[in-house]
Amino acid sequence: MGLLRSAATVSSFTLLSRITGLIRDIFIASSFGAGPLTDAFWVAFRIPNLLRRLFAEGAFSQAFVPILGEAKNQGTPESVRLLLDRVAALLTVALMAVTLIGMLATPWVVSAMASGLRAASRQTEFEAAVWMTRLMFPYIICMSLVAFASGVLNTWRRFAVPAFTPVLLNIAMIVACIFLTPWFETPIYALSVGVMVGGVAQLTVQWVALARLGLTPRLSWGIKTAAQDPTVQRVMRQMLPAILGVSVAQISLLINTNIATWLTAGSVTWLSFADRLMEFPTALLGIALGTVLLPSLSAAHAAKKTDDYSNLLDWGLRLVMLLGLPAAMGMVLLSEGLVATLFHYGAFNASDVEQTRLAVMAYSAGLIGLLAIKILAPGFYAKQDIKTPVKIAIAVLILTQLLNLVFVPLFAHAGLALSIGLGATVNAVLLLVLLCRRGVYRPRKGWLMFMIKVIPALAALAAVLLVANQQINWITFDNVFIRVLWLGGVLATAGVTYFCVLFITGFRPQHFTRKAL
């Protein structure tokens, strides 16, 4: 399967996931608004997600996938099965220990994550956050094993199932929001139950997919033997710097969440909904490309195909610019329409729309950087060099917090989003510079002409969106269907305009097709 087709497959299912995620957030916004208890839920939900990214999708995948790819290409089927068995056993035991400790220490964990909730006037929110966090802590077990299964499936180029399964979490939360809230004295607690049901559903589906490939781990309690396996030890050694690198990003998130809890009530929710919108381009393009690139980069590195390695990175970066630039422009110029159409219902009022819009615009400043990181970081991971991105991440963490000192007093919660966006841009630039200096990435000819051809299409896109904003007052629409139709029409017109101008300037789909290695 070609890389563009693989990326399209991942993007399609990821789009479905993000659509259901938006529907989920629409239900949450309509039912609970952007009040104190909603903030408490997002704080509680962020804690297991933080640990999931720390132990699973981030550090584990970065360390595990390249080594698994190497074992698949150079080892025997039995050695691969043994590696899967032993990694799964160690991962499960470690997760159970972390979950148990976390559930016992939940009040202290919440205090560290959201110290603003410890104020005497916010004890109800604090207690709600503790209750929901404790209930959702086992979610990390489900999602870390899901990350394990995803790494295996992606290595075997079965991209569809890992891309689809997040839909199950969103569906479970939607069902909980509709049907379970009447059963709880504090209705928002129902969402926590939905999270756990969704986690179990995702794990079940991915385990079935592994079974179909005959790759389901044979779990055992031979932990000592597993820990002494040389290949498993390599994964663990790679995970240590990877955990540090992911920790840097999560520390930044923790600090920003803490700051947000000290700002106006609703700030955590506004940032969460703005982040949800940003997940559309980052997931549809950045994560999709990163997912399909890492196995191919690992294969090119194992085969010592340096030109193919560089060309893969170049291909990814060109797609990022071609699709990321219009996405960033759309987020800025159509931010009010997007937020109002998606969230302006029930308890989520016009003021909430405005505050979320500001956060979306601030995040958009770093969209190209966020997307480029998804392409450039695998350029290091595939070579099993995790230390370099870690060092860059530490420097960016310091920079981000320095920017917070400037932007938060000026722009409140939007300042937090702006600092993250600018930090991501600096991160991407540093990754790019180091890849070029080391000769890992050598830009192919034609970048200047490439950008010259893109500029007229961007100008045409901007013109469509500016005219739409002048003609449409997104807040005043009472009918949800009319609002959705207008937004869909504007997006479709802008998209068709952009790609038509690209076609006129000489772009063709075959310019971006590439076979997987």
Secondary structure, 3 states (H helix, E strand, C coil): CEHHHHHHHHHHHHHHHHHHHHHHHHHHHHHHCCCHHHHHHHHHHHHHHHHHHHHHHHHHHHHHHHHHHHHHHHCCHHHHHHHHHHHHHHHHHHHHHHHHHHHHCHHHHHHHHCHHHHCHHHHHHHHHHHHHHHHHCCHHHHHHHHHHHHHHHHHCCCCHHHHHCHHHHHHHHHHHHHHHHHHCCCCCHHHHHHHHHHHHHHHHHHHHHHHHHCCCCCCCCCHHHHHHCHHHHHHHHHHHHHHHHHHHHHHHHHHHHHHHHCCCCCHHHHHHHHHHHHHHHHHHHHHHHHHHHHHHHHHHHHCCCHHHHHHHHHHHHHHHHHHHHHHHHHHHHCHHHHHHHHHCCCCCCHHHHHHHHHHHHHHHCCHHHHHHHHHHHHHHHCCCCCHHHHHHHHHHHHHHHHHHHHHHHHHCHHHHHHHHHHHHHHHHHHHHHHHHHCCCCCCCCCHHHHHHHHHHHHHHHHHHHHHHHHHCCHHHCCCHHHHHHHHHHHHHHHHHHHHHHHHHCCCCHHHHCCECC
